[in-house]
Each structure stands twice: as C-alpha cells, then as structure tokens.
Amino acid sequence: MVAGADSIADTDRLRLAAMDVAFGGVRAPSTLGTFLRSFTHGHVRQLHSVHRQVLAELAATTPLLPGADVLAFVDVDSTHRQVFGYGKQGAAVGRLKGVKTLHPLLATISTPIAAPVIAGIRLRKGKSADVRGASALLAEALATAREAGAGAAIVVRADSKFYTADFVATAGRAGAYVSITTGSNPSVNAAIAAIGGAAWTPIHYPDAFVDPDTGELVSDAEVAEIAYVAFAGKPKRLRAPGRLIVRRVKRLNPKNSGQGELFDVWRHHAVFTTSPYQMLQAETHHRGHAIVEQLIADAKASALAHLPSASFAANAAWTTLWAIAHNLTRATAALASPFHARATTPTIRAHLINVPARLARRARRLIVHLPEHWPWQTPFENLHAALHRPPPAAA
C-alpha cells in the first residue's frame, strides 16, 4: 500500500525482478487474501489499536505534526466506495441512487502547517447514515490526537451532516472546540435575520474558491457573527453555547430563490463554533476543512480504489491497513524535506518510494545503486540519514 497497491493482487509487485533479493518472506496474493478473510470484528478492533499506537509513536519520533502542541484540527468526514457483486457483505444502495457501496467514516489530524494523518477509520454498510458511529469515532480520534502530541487547542471540523447534539457534546467532553456547518433551519435563519447591517465585515479572499452550492467562482464575501445556543430544545446537558459565524456571498441570479425575503440578495453559509478565535480567523480555520477531501481523493487513487474481499471484516481490516500505510508515508515525507511533508501521497511515492535501482553484492553485502542525477536525491539522502542515525541516548 505504501508503494501504491490498490488490490490484493498487487502483492506481486514485491515478487518481480530482483525484489525477492531485497525483501524476504513475501507471500503470494492468495495467502494475503486468506489472511484477511480470517479476520473477525474483534481482530479489526485490535488492528485499530495497533493503528493508534503506530500513529502516536510516529508523531513522537518524526516531525509529523509540527505545531500540534499549539493548535490541531480533527476533521471528520465520510465517503462512499462503489462495489460490485452480489456476495459483497454490507454492500447496499445508500445515498448514491442505483449504486451499491460501502461507506467508510474517517477522522484526520492536521495542523496549520502539517498535512493530515488518519486518526481513525471505520468501514460501515452502504446504507448507513452519515452520522452513524461518528460520536464514538470522534471520541477515539480526540484521544489519539492527545497521544500524538495535540496540546492546548483542538478544533473539530465537520460539515452539516455531523451537526448533532451528541457529536458536539462528545467534543466538549474531550475538551475540544467545534466548527461545524449548520445548514439551514428555522433557528439558524432567525439568528441570521437578527444580524444588523453594520455587523457585516467585507473581506477579500487571497485565493478564489468555488461556491459549493452554485459552482460559481467566488472571491468576495461578507462575514458576521452572532451569539447562538445550539440545540436549545434538547436537555440542558446537550445544549451548546457558542456563536454562529455567517459568510454571505452575492447570488448571480437572485430571482430564482426559494429562501424568502431574507435571502433576496445574498446566499448565507452558517458555521457553529465554540472556539475562542477571532471571527475572521475562525472562519478561515473552518474553510480549511476541505483538506480532508484531498486525503479522500488520495485514498480513492490508491488502496481504497477497491475493497477487494467479499468479507466485510476483511475489507474493514484492509481500510485500517491503508490508514497505517498512509501515516507511514506521511512520516517518511516529513523526514525527507519540507516540500514532501506537504505533498500528496502520489508525489511522495514517485519521488521517494518507487525509485529505480540496481542491486549488487560485494563482500556479502547487498548494495543498492541509485540513479545518478536523481532530481530528488537530497530529500532521499535526508530520509536515509534520518532512518539510520543512532537512537537517542537513554536518560
């Protein structure tokens, strides 16, 4: 998976040419398939524990999450992966009409200067609701974030499908802030209507972005905030005092609207947050939630391109193994160079992992002859030096 495998058959990559000289104990793809099918739900949960321990140790020994002691983000999102065949356990038609899917849910950890790593992942049935199991995964991800070095502030970011009382309460119990898109409902609309005209702050985004509702390129907007108590109709223990940060952008065709008089000119996007950050800073933090989509795209281009087994537990183990491989890849990049620390995983594989080489033997030692004038020689040497330096002296 670190080398880009997306199916069980890709195990044969380690059996080609002289790879058997460099790697010992490589098993056939059929052996790997049998091993995965032997997993039960309990085995998968044990693998989740291994994943969390590996992430904590990587964060302790590599510059994987710089700045996490000051501010860390935990992003929660889900995706659908199309599957085929009548024997695929858990596959069902869910949100994607006419398409049978499985429905992974994942949580990531990142910082303002660090690419996301995977804190937790769960494979679910295709017809599972987006929020199913999200609170439990969030609690586990926040504990993992603390183990990985997250300190003073953690902001949980998510979109509107995770805007529930249980999800927000879970973050609060763990001492984390939330920044969650609310969607449109009567309570939110009333709060937006109460914002005075003088409260809106015009801003210009350094980089234009695409409005998710209209697909139009947007570069100017106005932002305002107002105090707000989320889930006011719930029991007191589930109510969440905070504020709404509302971004509004002009619609190009305001006549075609179904949102009433309040929205004749502007399209509003509300975010509920409990963070203490200044309004514009908090709004920028929330827009950074889009980084999780990049990670999902990386997954779909590699190991999650297929969920290869008919067994649900085997596929659950496969997704967790991908999460471990992803974190190992990110730690490798962090040791190589600042550029690779922020690069996508396909770039890391092309520059640092899938490197052509010639094997030779001398004095019973295996020697790897790497390409001359390799453009990424310096990052590769940095990685090699970091991996082979002596361990720190015991205290």
Secondary structure by P-SEA (a helix, b strand, c coil): ccccccccccccccccccccccccccccaaaaaaaaaaccaaaaaaaaaaaaaaaaaaaaccccccccccbbbbbbbbbbbbbbccccccccccccccbbbbbbbbbbbbcccccccccbbbbbccccccccaaaaaaaaaaaaaaaaccccbbbbbbccccccaaaaaaaaaacbbbbbbbcccaaaaaaaaacccccbbbbbbcccccccccccccccbbbbbbbbbcccccccccbbbbbbbbbbbbbccccccccccccccbbbbbbbbcccccaaaaaaaaaccaaaaaaaaaaaaccccccccccaaaaaaaaaaaaaaaaaaaaaaaacccccccccaaaaaaccccccbbbbbcccbbbbbccccccaaaaaaaaaaaacccccccc
